[in-house]
Amino acid sequence: MNATSIFQFGNSFIIFGWLLLIVAPNWKHTQNIILNGFILLFAVIYTVLILKDIGDFKADSFSTLSNVKALFQNDNAVAAGWFHYLAFDLFVGAYIVRAAKKLNISRWWATLALPFTFMFGPMGFLIFFIIKTIKSASKNDTNK
């Protein structure tokens, strides 16, 4: 498989993980499928892509913006970087679902943050953090 095919597979397959988080967040198997299925599979693919081109890696590869840009001149490195984003964004999405459940935040409020997490990673986490903060503050106000 070439980097383009792997990239397309990742983009298509990851949707199923996000659908699980949105449609079945409280199903007893969702977290296991996400963490030990999707993310593990993406970690394996990421590792294979990185190891294919590890020869180009140097100790200072991440020390400057131009060094990082040079790393991503290779299609396998770009695909690996994309799998890195996909896996970690899905991990954060799974965390949001778990945290919302633990904190008794409505599924609908937590679900609000998931599309942003899918598309913009840290922005989705920030939205969830704001929701969590507002919900905690309103809970504290009712307990006074």
N, CA, C and O atoms as CSV, one atom per row, in Angstrom:
chain,resi,resn,atom,element,x,y,z
A,1,MET,N,N,0.835,-1.192,0.000
A,1,MET,CA,C,0.000,0.000,0.000
A,1,MET,C,C,0.875,1.249,0.000
A,1,MET,O,O,1.871,1.321,0.719
A,2,ASN,N,N,0.500,2.213,-0.799
A,2,ASN,CA,C,1.270,3.458,-0.818
A,2,ASN,C,C,0.679,4.465,0.162
A,2,ASN,O,O,-0.402,4.249,0.710
A,3,ALA,N,N,1.383,5.549,0.374
A,3,ALA,CA,C,0.990,6.552,1.367
A,3,ALA,C,C,-0.384,7.145,1.057
A,3,ALA,O,O,-1.155,7.419,1.977
A,4,THR,N,N,-0.698,7.343,-0.211
A,4,THR,CA,C,-2.001,7.904,-0.588
A,4,THR,C,C,-3.133,6.966,-0.189
A,4,THR,O,O,-4.142,7.411,0.358
A,5,SER,N,N,-2.975,5.677,-0.459
A,5,SER,CA,C,-3.998,4.694,-0.089
A,5,SER,C,C,-4.151,4.595,1.420
A,5,SER,O,O,-5.266,4.499,1.935
A,6,ILE,N,N,-3.033,4.619,2.122
A,6,ILE,CA,C,-3.064,4.553,3.590
A,6,ILE,C,C,-3.770,5.788,4.146
A,6,ILE,O,O,-4.579,5.679,5.067
A,7,PHE,N,N,-3.471,6.952,3.595
A,7,PHE,CA,C,-4.109,8.198,4.001
A,7,PHE,C,C,-5.619,8.105,3.800
A,7,PHE,O,O,-6.390,8.443,4.699
A,8,GLN,N,N,-6.041,7.645,2.617
A,8,GLN,CA,C,-7.473,7.523,2.319
A,8,GLN,C,C,-8.154,6.518,3.247
A,8,GLN,O,O,-9.275,6.752,3.698
A,9,PHE,N,N,-7.483,5.403,3.534
A,9,PHE,CA,C,-8.021,4.420,4.472
A,9,PHE,C,C,-8.252,5.071,5.840
A,9,PHE,O,O,-9.324,4.927,6.428
A,10,GLY,N,N,-7.248,5.780,6.334
A,10,GLY,CA,C,-7.356,6.430,7.645
A,10,GLY,C,C,-8.518,7.392,7.700
A,10,GLY,O,O,-9.288,7.380,8.661
A,11,ASN,N,N,-8.659,8.230,6.679
A,11,ASN,CA,C,-9.755,9.203,6.645
A,11,ASN,C,C,-11.115,8.529,6.632
A,11,ASN,O,O,-12.049,9.008,7.275
A,12,SER,N,N,-11.240,7.429,5.911
A,12,SER,CA,C,-12.523,6.724,5.824
A,12,SER,C,C,-12.820,5.927,7.083
A,12,SER,O,O,-13.937,5.969,7.597
A,13,PHE,N,N,-11.837,5.210,7.576
A,13,PHE,CA,C,-12.040,4.290,8.701
A,13,PHE,C,C,-12.301,5.022,10.016
A,13,PHE,O,O,-13.096,4.558,10.833
A,14,ILE,N,N,-11.644,6.153,10.226
A,14,ILE,CA,C,-11.748,6.870,11.498
A,14,ILE,C,C,-13.172,7.362,11.749
A,14,ILE,O,O,-13.580,7.533,12.898
A,15,ILE,N,N,-13.923,7.588,10.678
A,15,ILE,CA,C,-15.313,8.047,10.809
A,15,ILE,C,C,-16.119,7.081,11.675
A,15,ILE,O,O,-16.967,7.513,12.456
A,16,PHE,N,N,-15.865,5.777,11.544
A,16,PHE,CA,C,-16.612,4.785,12.326
A,16,PHE,C,C,-16.354,4.945,13.829
A,16,PHE,O,O,-17.263,4.758,14.637
A,17,GLY,N,N,-15.140,5.285,14.196
A,17,GLY,CA,C,-14.828,5.530,15.596
A,17,GLY,C,C,-15.585,6.737,16.132
A,17,GLY,O,O,-16.135,6.697,17.233
A,18,TRP,N,N,-15.610,7.801,15.352
A,18,TRP,CA,C,-16.326,9.008,15.775
A,18,TRP,C,C,-17.826,8.754,15.842
A,18,TRP,O,O,-18.500,9.258,16.740
A,19,LEU,N,N,-18.354,7.978,14.900
A,19,LEU,CA,C,-19.782,7.646,14.947
A,19,LEU,C,C,-20.114,6.865,16.210
A,19,LEU,O,O,-21.154,7.091,16.829
A,20,LEU,N,N,-19.230,5.947,16.595
A,20,LEU,CA,C,-19.445,5.212,17.846
A,20,LEU,C,C,-19.520,6.167,19.036
A,20,LEU,O,O,-20.398,6.032,19.887
A,21,LEU,N,N,-18.602,7.132,19.096
A,21,LEU,CA,C,-18.591,8.082,20.205
A,21,LEU,C,C,-19.843,8.955,20.221
A,21,LEU,O,O,-20.329,9.320,21.292
A,22,ILE,N,N,-20.362,9.290,19.057
A,22,ILE,CA,C,-21.528,10.167,18.977
A,22,ILE,C,C,-22.830,9.396,19.152
A,22,ILE,O,O,-23.721,9.835,19.880
A,23,VAL,N,N,-22.943,8.246,18.487
A,23,VAL,CA,C,-24.196,7.502,18.481
A,23,VAL,C,C,-24.328,6.561,19.679
A,23,VAL,O,O,-25.425,6.384,20.210
A,24,ALA,N,N,-23.228,5.963,20.102
A,24,ALA,CA,C,-23.286,4.962,21.178
A,24,ALA,C,C,-22.245,5.236,22.267
A,24,ALA,O,O,-21.469,4.344,22.610
A,25,PRO,N,N,-22.216,6.458,22.816
A,25,PRO,CA,C,-21.175,6.781,23.793
A,25,PRO,C,C,-21.274,5.954,25.077
A,25,PRO,O,O,-20.262,5.711,25.735
A,26,ASN,N,N,-22.470,5.524,25.434
A,26,ASN,CA,C,-22.664,4.795,26.687
A,26,ASN,C,C,-22.715,3.281,26.516
A,26,ASN,O,O,-22.902,2.554,27.492
A,27,TRP,N,N,-22.551,2.801,25.293
A,27,TRP,CA,C,-22.527,1.364,25.055
A,27,TRP,C,C,-21.281,0.798,25.743
A,27,TRP,O,O,-20.204,1.389,25.668
A,28,LYS,N,N,-21.430,-0.324,26.399
A,28,LYS,CA,C,-20.332,-0.857,27.215
A,28,LYS,C,C,-19.079,-1.205,26.416
A,28,LYS,O,O,-18.006,-1.331,27.006
A,29,HIS,N,N,-19.175,-1.363,25.116
A,29,HIS,CA,C,-18.019,-1.740,24.298
A,29,HIS,C,C,-17.358,-0.562,23.567
A,29,HIS,O,O,-16.277,-0.710,22.996
A,30,THR,N,N,-18.003,0.591,23.588
A,30,THR,CA,C,-17.493,1.725,22.806
A,30,THR,C,C,-16.057,2.087,23.169
A,30,THR,O,O,-15.198,2.161,22.290
A,31,GLN,N,N,-15.788,2.313,24.453
A,31,GLN,CA,C,-14.438,2.725,24.854
A,31,GLN,C,C,-13.401,1.651,24.498
A,31,GLN,O,O,-12.302,1.977,24.049
A,32,ASN,N,N,-13.740,0.400,24.693
A,32,ASN,CA,C,-12.809,-0.679,24.369
A,32,ASN,C,C,-12.517,-0.735,22.867
A,32,ASN,O,O,-11.368,-0.903,22.457
A,33,ILE,N,N,-13.549,-0.595,22.064
A,33,ILE,CA,C,-13.369,-0.615,20.603
A,33,ILE,C,C,-12.506,0.567,20.162
A,33,ILE,O,O,-11.627,0.421,19.313
A,34,ILE,N,N,-12.764,1.735,20.747
A,34,ILE,CA,C,-11.988,2.931,20.383
A,34,ILE,C,C,-10.529,2.782,20.821
A,34,ILE,O,O,-9.611,2.932,20.015
A,35,LEU,N,N,-10.331,2.485,22.111
A,35,LEU,CA,C,-8.966,2.476,22.660
A,35,LEU,C,C,-8.148,1.269,22.219
A,35,LEU,O,O,-6.972,1.407,21.883
A,36,ASN,N,N,-8.753,0.098,22.217
A,36,ASN,CA,C,-8.002,-1.132,21.908
A,36,ASN,C,C,-8.223,-1.629,20.491
A,36,ASN,O,O,-7.678,-2.660,20.097
A,37,GLY,N,N,-9.016,-0.903,19.732
A,37,GLY,CA,C,-9.251,-1.246,18.338
A,37,GLY,C,C,-8.704,-0.167,17.426
A,37,GLY,O,O,-7.620,-0.291,16.855
A,38,PHE,N,N,-9.487,0.896,17.307
A,38,PHE,CA,C,-9.128,1.974,16.387
A,38,PHE,C,C,-7.755,2.582,16.691
A,38,PHE,O,O,-6.888,2.645,15.819
A,39,ILE,N,N,-7.573,3.023,17.919
A,39,ILE,CA,C,-6.322,3.734,18.240
A,39,ILE,C,C,-5.125,2.789,18.168
A,39,ILE,O,O,-4.047,3.185,17.726
A,40,LEU,N,N,-5.307,1.562,18.593
A,40,LEU,CA,C,-4.215,0.587,18.494
A,40,LEU,C,C,-3.865,0.318,17.030
A,40,LEU,O,O,-2.687,0.276,16.676
A,41,LEU,N,N,-4.871,0.136,16.183
A,41,LEU,CA,C,-4.627,-0.064,14.752
A,41,LEU,C,C,-3.892,1.134,14.156
A,41,LEU,O,O,-2.939,0.965,13.395
A,42,PHE,N,N,-4.333,2.342,14.502
A,42,PHE,CA,C,-3.678,3.537,13.977
A,42,PHE,C,C,-2.254,3.667,14.503
A,42,PHE,O,O,-1.374,4.162,13.799
A,43,ALA,N,N,-2.024,3.229,15.731
A,43,ALA,CA,C,-0.665,3.253,16.294
A,43,ALA,C,C,0.252,2.304,15.525
A,43,ALA,O,O,1.415,2.626,15.287
A,44,VAL,N,N,-0.258,1.148,15.139
A,44,VAL,CA,C,0.536,0.184,14.368
A,44,VAL,C,C,0.865,0.766,12.991
A,44,VAL,O,O,2.014,0.719,12.552
A,45,ILE,N,N,-0.135,1.309,12.321
A,45,ILE,CA,C,0.086,1.898,10.992
A,45,ILE,C,C,1.079,3.058,11.091
A,45,ILE,O,O,1.984,3.180,10.265
A,46,TYR,N,N,0.906,3.898,12.095
A,46,TYR,CA,C,1.823,5.017,12.320
A,46,TYR,C,C,3.255,4.504,12.497
A,46,TYR,O,O,4.189,5.027,11.888
A,47,THR,N,N,3.416,3.486,13.328
A,47,THR,CA,C,4.744,2.934,13.609
A,47,THR,C,C,5.390,2.385,12.345
A,47,THR,O,O,6.574,2.619,12.101
A,48,VAL,N,N,4.622,1.660,11.541
A,48,VAL,CA,C,5.154,1.106,10.285
A,48,VAL,C,C,5.607,2.239,9.362
A,48,VAL,O,O,6.688,2.178,8.776
A,49,LEU,N,N,4.774,3.267,9.239
A,49,LEU,CA,C,5.135,4.395,8.364
A,49,LEU,C,C,6.393,5.106,8.858
A,49,LEU,O,O,7.255,5.475,8.060
A,50,ILE,N,N,6.496,5.296,10.155
A,50,ILE,CA,C,7.674,5.977,10.722
A,50,ILE,C,C,8.923,5.119,10.532
A,50,ILE,O,O,9.967,5.623,10.119
A,51,LEU,N,N,8.818,3.839,10.830
A,51,LEU,CA,C,9.994,2.958,10.735
A,51,LEU,C,C,10.482,2.790,9.299
A,51,LEU,O,O,11.661,2.518,9.073
A,52,LYS,N,N,9.575,2.952,8.321
A,52,LYS,CA,C,9.989,2.863,6.919
A,52,LYS,C,C,10.989,3.953,6.559
A,52,LYS,O,O,11.845,3.759,5.696
A,53,ASP,N,N,10.877,5.103,7.225
A,53,ASP,CA,C,11.710,6.247,6.863
A,53,ASP,C,C,12.521,6.789,8.039
A,53,ASP,O,O,12.891,7.963,8.045
A,54,ILE,N,N,12.794,5.964,9.011
A,54,ILE,CA,C,13.513,6.413,10.199
A,54,ILE,C,C,14.936,6.878,9.863
A,54,ILE,O,O,15.544,7.629,10.626
A,55,GLY,N,N,15.454,6.432,8.735
A,55,GLY,CA,C,16.810,6.815,8.328
A,55,GLY,C,C,16.973,8.311,8.142
A,55,GLY,O,O,18.078,8.833,8.288
A,56,ASP,N,N,15.870,9.026,7.815
A,56,ASP,CA,C,15.926,10.474,7.620
A,56,ASP,C,C,15.850,11.245,8.932
A,56,ASP,O,O,16.042,12.461,8.956
A,57,PHE,N,N,15.573,10.540,10.013
A,57,PHE,CA,C,15.395,11.194,11.318
A,57,PHE,C,C,16.746,11.484,11.952
A,57,PHE,O,O,17.643,10.640,11.965
A,58,LYS,N,N,16.869,12.701,12.477
A,58,LYS,CA,C,18.090,13.100,13.185
A,58,LYS,C,C,17.692,13.590,14.578
A,58,LYS,O,O,16.531,13.923,14.818
A,59,ALA,N,N,18.656,13.630,15.484
A,59,ALA,CA,C,18.375,14.046,16.859
A,59,ALA,C,C,17.740,15.430,16.930
A,59,ALA,O,O,16.953,15.699,17.837
A,60,ASP,N,N,18.067,16.307,15.991
A,60,ASP,CA,C,17.519,17.671,16.032
A,60,ASP,C,C,16.349,17.870,15.057
A,60,ASP,O,O,16.021,19.004,14.710
A,61,SER,N,N,15.730,16.792,14.624
A,61,SER,CA,C,14.651,16.881,13.637
A,61,SER,C,C,13.482,17.749,14.077
A,61,SER,O,O,12.775,18.299,13.232
A,62,PHE,N,N,13.266,17.881,15.370
A,62,PHE,CA,C,12.148,18.688,15.875
A,62,PHE,C,C,12.612,19.988,16.516
A,62,PHE,O,O,11.833,20.650,17.201
A,63,SER,N,N,13.855,20.359,16.306
A,63,SER,CA,C,14.407,21.522,17.011
A,63,SER,C,C,14.041,22.867,16.390
A,63,SER,O,O,14.044,23.886,17.080
A,64,THR,N,N,13.730,22.882,15.110
A,64,THR,CA,C,13.339,24.133,14.449
A,64,THR,C,C,12.171,23.860,13.515
A,64,THR,O,O,11.934,22.721,13.112
A,65,LEU,N,N,11.457,24.902,13.182
A,65,LEU,CA,C,10.335,24.765,12.257
A,65,LEU,C,C,10.819,24.267,10.894
A,65,LEU,O,O,10.156,23.433,10.277
A,66,SER,N,N,11.937,24.754,10.423
A,66,SER,CA,C,12.437,24.316,9.111
A,66,SER,C,C,12.848,22.840,9.140
A,66,SER,O,O,12.687,22.140,8.140
A,67,ASN,N,N,13.378,22.358,10.273
A,67,ASN,CA,C,13.714,20.927,10.383
A,67,ASN,C,C,12.449,20.068,10.352
A,67,ASN,O,O,12.424,19.009,9.725
A,68,VAL,N,N,11.408,20.530,11.028
A,68,VAL,CA,C,10.142,19.783,11.019
A,68,VAL,C,C,9.555,19.780,9.613
A,68,VAL,O,O,9.074,18.746,9.149
A,69,LYS,N,N,9.586,20.923,8.930
A,69,LYS,CA,C,9.088,20.988,7.557
A,69,LYS,C,C,9.865,20.028,6.657
A,69,LYS,O,O,9.284,19.394,5.776
A,70,ALA,N,N,11.155,19.923,6.871
A,70,ALA,CA,C,11.974,19.011,6.061
A,70,ALA,C,C,11.563,17.558,6.277
A,70,ALA,O,O,11.602,16.758,5.342
A,71,LEU,N,N,11.174,17.216,7.490
A,71,LEU,CA,C,10.717,15.847,7.768
A,71,LEU,C,C,9.494,15.476,6.935
A,71,LEU,O,O,9.337,14.328,6.520
A,72,PHE,N,N,8.636,16.458,6.699
A,72,PHE,CA,C,7.376,16.192,6.020
A,72,PHE,C,C,7.437,16.402,4.503
A,72,PHE,O,O,6.434,16.734,3.871
A,73,GLN,N,N,8.610,16.207,3.943
A,73,GLN,CA,C,8.768,16.245,2.489
A,73,GLN,C,C,8.456,14.890,1.874
A,73,GLN,O,O,8.334,14.763,0.656
A,74,ASN,N,N,8.327,13.881,2.724
A,74,ASN,CA,C,8.107,12.504,2.301
A,74,ASN,C,C,6.639,12.145,2.536
A,74,ASN,O,O,6.094,12.438,3.600
A,75,ASP,N,N,5.992,11.506,1.543
A,75,ASP,CA,C,4.576,11.153,1.664
A,75,ASP,C,C,4.304,10.217,2.846
A,75,ASP,O,O,3.272,10.343,3.504
A,76,ASN,N,N,5.211,9.289,3.117
A,76,ASN,CA,C,5.012,8.392,4.262
A,76,ASN,C,C,5.027,9.166,5.577
A,76,ASN,O,O,4.266,8.856,6.494
A,77,ALA,N,N,5.889,10.165,5.665
A,77,ALA,CA,C,5.964,10.978,6.879
A,77,ALA,C,C,4.690,11.808,7.047
A,77,ALA,O,O,4.190,11.958,8.162
A,78,VAL,N,N,4.169,12.343,5.950
A,78,VAL,CA,C,2.929,13.120,6.013
A,78,VAL,C,C,1.775,12.204,6.430
A,78,VAL,O,O,0.966,12.571,7.282
A,79,ALA,N,N,1.701,11.014,5.829
A,79,ALA,CA,C,0.646,10.060,6.199
A,79,ALA,C,C,0.790,9.659,7.668
A,79,ALA,O,O,-0.207,9.557,8.382
A,80,ALA,N,N,2.006,9.434,8.116
A,80,ALA,CA,C,2.238,9.081,9.524
A,80,ALA,C,C,1.788,10.230,10.422
A,80,ALA,O,O,1.125,10.004,11.435
A,81,GLY,N,N,2.143,11.452,10.056
A,81,GLY,CA,C,1.710,12.611,10.835
A,81,GLY,C,C,0.199,12.714,10.890
A,81,GLY,O,O,-0.370,13.060,11.925
A,82,TRP,N,N,-0.448,12.414,9.773
A,82,TRP,CA,C,-1.909,12.460,9.737
A,82,TRP,C,C,-2.501,11.388,10.651
A,82,TRP,O,O,-3.470,11.660,11.360
A,83,PHE,N,N,-1.941,10.178,10.649
A,83,PHE,CA,C,-2.412,9.114,11.537
A,83,PHE,C,C,-2.193,9.495,12.998
A,83,PHE,O,O,-2.989,9.134,13.864
A,84,HIS,N,N,-1.124,10.218,13.265
A,84,HIS,CA,C,-0.854,10.733,14.605
A,84,HIS,C,C,-2.008,11.633,15.043
A,84,HIS,O,O,-2.544,11.471,16.139
A,85,TYR,N,N,-2.391,12.582,14.186
A,85,TYR,CA,C,-3.520,13.466,14.481
A,85,TYR,C,C,-4.808,12.678,14.670
A,85,TYR,O,O,-5.525,12.877,15.651
A,86,LEU,N,N,-5.103,11.784,13.730
A,86,LEU,CA,C,-6.351,11.023,13.799
A,86,LEU,C,C,-6.445,10.220,15.086
A,86,LEU,O,O,-7.491,10.205,15.736
A,87,ALA,N,N,-5.358,9.554,15.457
A,87,ALA,CA,C,-5.361,8.710,16.661
A,87,ALA,C,C,-5.517,9.557,17.917
A,87,ALA,O,O,-6.333,9.235,18.781
A,88,PHE,N,N,-4.760,10.618,18.027
A,88,PHE,CA,C,-4.827,11.420,19.251
A,88,PHE,C,C,-6.119,12.208,19.362
A,88,PHE,O,O,-6.633,12.388,20.466
A,89,ASP,N,N,-6.650,12.679,18.254
A,89,ASP,CA,C,-7.939,13.371,18.321
A,89,ASP,C,C,-9.039,12.400,18.763
A,89,ASP,O,O,-9.908,12.762,19.556
A,90,LEU,N,N,-8.998,11.168,18.247
A,90,LEU,CA,C,-9.983,10.167,18.663
A,90,LEU,C,C,-9.796,9.810,20.139
A,90,LEU,O,O,-10.773,9.599,20.858
A,91,PHE,N,N,-8.549,9.743,20.584
A,91,PHE,CA,C,-8.264,9.491,21.997
A,91,PHE,C,C,-8.882,10.592,22.866
A,91,PHE,O,O,-9.490,10.309,23.898
A,92,VAL,N,N,-8.721,11.833,22.445
A,92,VAL,CA,C,-9.298,12.960,23.188
A,92,VAL,C,C,-10.825,12.874,23.155
A,92,VAL,O,O,-11.482,13.154,24.158
A,93,GLY,N,N,-11.387,12.492,22.018
A,93,GLY,CA,C,-12.836,12.316,21.933
A,93,GLY,C,C,-13.328,11.252,22.908
A,93,GLY,O,O,-14.350,11.439,23.568
A,94,ALA,N,N,-12.605,10.137,23.002
A,94,ALA,CA,C,-12.971,9.077,23.948
A,94,ALA,C,C,-12.855,9.589,25.382
A,94,ALA,O,O,-13.686,9.264,26.228
A,95,TYR,N,N,-11.823,10.389,25.654
A,95,TYR,CA,C,-11.670,10.985,26.982
A,95,TYR,C,C,-12.867,11.886,27.311
A,95,TYR,O,O,-13.401,11.832,28.419
A,96,ILE,N,N,-13.279,12.700,26.361
A,96,ILE,CA,C,-14.408,13.611,26.574
A,96,ILE,C,C,-15.654,12.819,26.957
A,96,ILE,O,O,-16.366,13.194,27.888
A,97,VAL,N,N,-15.919,11.732,26.248
A,97,VAL,CA,C,-17.091,10.905,26.546
A,97,VAL,C,C,-16.983,10.310,27.950
A,97,VAL,O,O,-17.950,10.326,28.711
A,98,ARG,N,N,-15.795,9.784,28.292
A,98,ARG,CA,C,-15.602,9.203,29.636
A,98,ARG,C,C,-15.749,10.258,30.727
A,98,ARG,O,O,-16.430,10.033,31.726
A,99,ALA,N,N,-15.112,11.405,30.535
A,99,ALA,CA,C,-15.149,12.464,31.541
A,99,ALA,C,C,-16.570,12.993,31.717
A,99,ALA,O,O,-17.004,13.236,32.844
A,100,ALA,N,N,-17.293,13.173,30.621
A,100,ALA,CA,C,-18.669,13.664,30.703
A,100,ALA,C,C,-19.536,12.693,31.503
A,100,ALA,O,O,-20.345,13.099,32.337
A,101,LYS,N,N,-19.350,11.422,31.234
A,101,LYS,CA,C,-20.123,10.403,31.963
A,101,LYS,C,C,-19.783,10.443,33.456
A,101,LYS,O,O,-20.678,10.419,34.300
A,102,LYS,N,N,-18.513,10.504,33.770
A,102,LYS,CA,C,-18.052,10.528,35.165
A,102,LYS,C,C,-18.563,11.770,35.902
A,102,LYS,O,O,-18.901,11.703,37.083
A,103,LEU,N,N,-18.615,12.901,35.194
A,103,LEU,CA,C,-19.025,14.162,35.806
A,103,LEU,C,C,-20.527,14.432,35.674
A,103,LEU,O,O,-21.009,15.505,36.039
A,104,ASN,N,N,-21.253,13.450,35.152
A,104,ASN,CA,C,-22.710,13.579,34.939
A,104,ASN,C,C,-23.070,14.765,34.056
A,104,ASN,O,O,-24.064,15.453,34.288
A,105,ILE,N,N,-22.251,14.990,33.048
A,105,ILE,CA,C,-22.558,16.015,32.050
A,105,ILE,C,C,-23.386,15.332,30.969
A,105,ILE,O,O,-23.037,14.250,30.496
A,106,SER,N,N,-24.456,15.957,30.594
A,106,SER,CA,C,-25.360,15.405,29.586
A,106,SER,C,C,-24.595,14.951,28.338
A,106,SER,O,O,-23.659,15.606,27.880
A,107,ARG,N,N,-25.024,13.826,27.819
A,107,ARG,CA,C,-24.436,13.295,26.582
A,107,ARG,C,C,-24.478,14.352,25.485
A,107,ARG,O,O,-23.541,14.461,24.694
A,108,TRP,N,N,-25.545,15.123,25.430
A,108,TRP,CA,C,-25.715,16.109,24.368
A,108,TRP,C,C,-24.708,17.248,24.496
A,108,TRP,O,O,-24.199,17.738,23.488
A,109,TRP,N,N,-24.418,17.667,25.710
A,109,TRP,CA,C,-23.402,18.699,25.906
A,109,TRP,C,C,-22.029,18.192,25.481
A,109,TRP,O,O,-21.281,18.899,24.806
A,110,ALA,N,N,-21.704,16.970,25.878
A,110,ALA,CA,C,-20.399,16.398,25.507
A,110,ALA,C,C,-20.306,16.217,24.003
A,110,ALA,O,O,-19.258,16.455,23.403
A,111,THR,N,N,-21.408,15.794,23.396
A,111,THR,CA,C,-21.427,15.560,21.951
A,111,THR,C,C,-21.187,16.844,21.178
A,111,THR,O,O,-20.673,16.809,20.060
A,112,LEU,N,N,-21.552,17.972,21.762
A,112,LEU,CA,C,-21.287,19.271,21.138
A,112,LEU,C,C,-19.804,19.467,20.843
A,112,LEU,O,O,-19.447,20.049,19.819
A,113,ALA,N,N,-18.944,18.986,21.729
A,113,ALA,CA,C,-17.499,19.179,21.573
A,113,ALA,C,C,-16.878,18.184,20.583
A,113,ALA,O,O,-15.805,18.449,20.042
A,114,LEU,N,N,-17.533,17.055,20.343
A,114,LEU,CA,C,-16.904,15.994,19.539
A,114,LEU,C,C,-16.605,16.373,18.087
A,114,LEU,O,O,-15.506,16.082,17.615
A,115,PRO,N,N,-17.529,17.008,17.352
A,115,PRO,CA,C,-17.169,17.382,15.970
A,115,PRO,C,C,-15.971,18.325,15.904
A,115,PRO,O,O,-15.147,18.241,14.994
A,116,PHE,N,N,-15.888,19.227,16.888
A,116,PHE,CA,C,-14.747,20.150,16.922
A,116,PHE,C,C,-13.456,19.399,17.250
A,116,PHE,O,O,-12.389,19.732,16.734
A,117,THR,N,N,-13.558,18.395,18.103
A,117,THR,CA,C,-12.386,17.581,18.435
A,117,THR,C,C,-11.950,16.799,17.207
A,117,THR,O,O,-10.755,16.684,16.933
A,118,PHE,N,N,-12.907,16.263,16.472
A,118,PHE,CA,C,-12.609,15.511,15.255
A,118,PHE,C,C,-11.914,16.395,14.216
A,118,PHE,O,O,-10.928,15.989,13.601
A,119,MET,N,N,-12.434,17.592,14.032
A,119,MET,CA,C,-11.908,18.459,12.973
A,119,MET,C,C,-10.731,19.335,13.422
A,119,MET,O,O,-9.838,19.632,12.628
A,120,PHE,N,N,-10.732,19.745,14.694
A,120,PHE,CA,C,-9.759,20.733,15.143
A,120,PHE,C,C,-9.098,20.367,16.469
A,120,PHE,O,O,-8.580,21.250,17.153
A,121,GLY,N,N,-9.103,19.086,16.852
A,121,GLY,CA,C,-8.443,18.566,18.039
A,121,GLY,C,C,-8.510,19.418,19.285
A,121,GLY,O,O,-9.499,19.362,20.017
A,122,PRO,N,N,-7.479,20.207,19.544
A,122,PRO,CA,C,-7.415,20.991,20.781
A,122,PRO,C,C,-8.594,21.951,20.966
A,122,PRO,O,O,-8.989,22.227,22.099
A,123,MET,N,N,-9.155,22.460,19.871
A,123,MET,CA,C,-10.307,23.357,19.991
A,123,MET,C,C,-11.497,22.605,20.598
A,123,MET,O,O,-12.225,23.153,21.426
A,124,GLY,N,N,-11.688,21.363,20.187
A,124,GLY,CA,C,-12.766,20.553,20.754
A,124,GLY,C,C,-12.556,20.300,22.231
A,124,GLY,O,O,-13.504,20.332,23.016
A,125,PHE,N,N,-11.312,20.048,22.608
A,125,PHE,CA,C,-11.010,19.857,24.028
A,125,PHE,C,C,-11.297,21.140,24.803
A,125,PHE,O,O,-11.840,21.090,25.906
A,126,LEU,N,N,-10.936,22.282,24.236
A,126,LEU,CA,C,-11.206,23.569,24.878
A,126,LEU,C,C,-12.711,23.768,25.056
A,126,LEU,O,O,-13.155,24.217,26.113
A,127,ILE,N,N,-13.482,23.443,24.048
A,127,ILE,CA,C,-14.942,23.569,24.143
A,127,ILE,C,C,-15.465,22.675,25.264
A,127,ILE,O,O,-16.308,23.099,26.056
A,128,PHE,N,N,-14.967,21.437,25.333
A,128,PHE,CA,C,-15.404,20.554,26.415
A,128,PHE,C,C,-14.988,21.112,27.767
A,128,PHE,O,O,-15.760,21.048,28.724
A,129,PHE,N,N,-13.799,21.650,27.858
A,129,PHE,CA,C,-13.330,22.237,29.115
A,129,PHE,C,C,-14.262,23.373,29.552
A,129,PHE,O,O,-14.595,23.486,30.732
A,130,ILE,N,N,-14.675,24.200,28.613
A,130,ILE,CA,C,-15.600,25.302,28.927
A,130,ILE,C,C,-16.942,24.745,29.389
A,130,ILE,O,O,-17.500,25.210,30.382
A,131,ILE,N,N,-17.465,23.746,28.669
A,131,ILE,CA,C,-18.729,23.106,29.065
A,131,ILE,C,C,-18.599,22.531,30.474
A,131,ILE,O,O,-19.473,22.735,31.316
A,132,LYS,N,N,-17.513,21.819,30.725
A,132,LYS,CA,C,-17.270,21.202,32.032
A,132,LYS,C,C,-17.200,22.272,33.122
A,132,LYS,O,O,-17.757,22.090,34.204
A,133,THR,N,N,-16.530,23.368,32.849
A,133,THR,CA,C,-16.390,24.451,33.822
A,133,THR,C,C,-17.741,25.089,34.118
A,133,THR,O,O,-18.072,25.334,35.278
A,134,ILE,N,N,-18.518,25.357,33.083
A,134,ILE,CA,C,-19.841,25.960,33.259
A,134,ILE,C,C,-20.752,25.011,34.035
A,134,ILE,O,O,-21.447,25.429,34.962
A,135,LYS,N,N,-20.745,23.746,33.656
A,135,LYS,CA,C,-21.592,22.759,34.342
A,135,LYS,C,C,-21.182,22.616,35.803
A,135,LYS,O,O,-22.044,22.522,36.677
A,136,SER,N,N,-19.900,22.600,36.077
A,136,SER,CA,C,-19.419,22.493,37.466
A,136,SER,C,C,-19.817,23.724,38.274
A,136,SER,O,O,-20.224,23.610,39.430
A,137,ALA,N,N,-19.698,24.901,37.662
A,137,ALA,CA,C,-20.061,26.135,38.352
A,137,ALA,C,C,-21.558,26.174,38.644
A,137,ALA,O,O,-21.970,26.582,39.730
A,138,SER,N,N,-22.372,25.752,37.679
A,138,SER,CA,C,-23.808,25.762,37.910
A,138,SER,C,C,-24.213,24.717,38.942
A,138,SER,O,O,-25.167,24.923,39.692
A,139,LYS,N,N,-23.498,23.605,38.984
A,139,LYS,CA,C,-23.762,22.564,39.992
A,139,LYS,C,C,-23.417,23.110,41.375
A,139,LYS,O,O,-24.152,22.887,42.336
A,140,ASN,N,N,-22.293,23.829,41.470
A,140,ASN,CA,C,-21.883,24.419,42.752
A,140,ASN,C,C,-22.878,25.488,43.206
A,140,ASN,O,O,-23.144,25.623,44.401
A,141,ASP,N,N,-23.433,26.255,42.244
A,141,ASP,CA,C,-24.418,27.284,42.599
A,141,ASP,C,C,-25.691,26.662,43.160
A,141,ASP,O,O,-26.299,27.221,44.073
A,142,THR,N,N,-26.100,25.523,42.628
A,142,THR,CA,C,-27.309,24.854,43.116
A,142,THR,C,C,-27.091,24.197,44.463
A,142,THR,O,O,-28.043,23.990,45.215
A,143,ASN,N,N,-25.859,23.868,44.772
A,143,ASN,CA,C,-25.558,23.225,46.056
A,143,ASN,C,C,-25.400,24.223,47.203
A,143,ASN,O,O,-25.259,23.816,48.356
A,144,LYS,N,N,-25.421,25.517,46.904
A,144,LYS,CA,C,-25.228,26.536,47.953
A,144,LYS,C,C,-26.493,26.749,48.726
A,144,LYS,O,O,-26.524,27.566,49.646
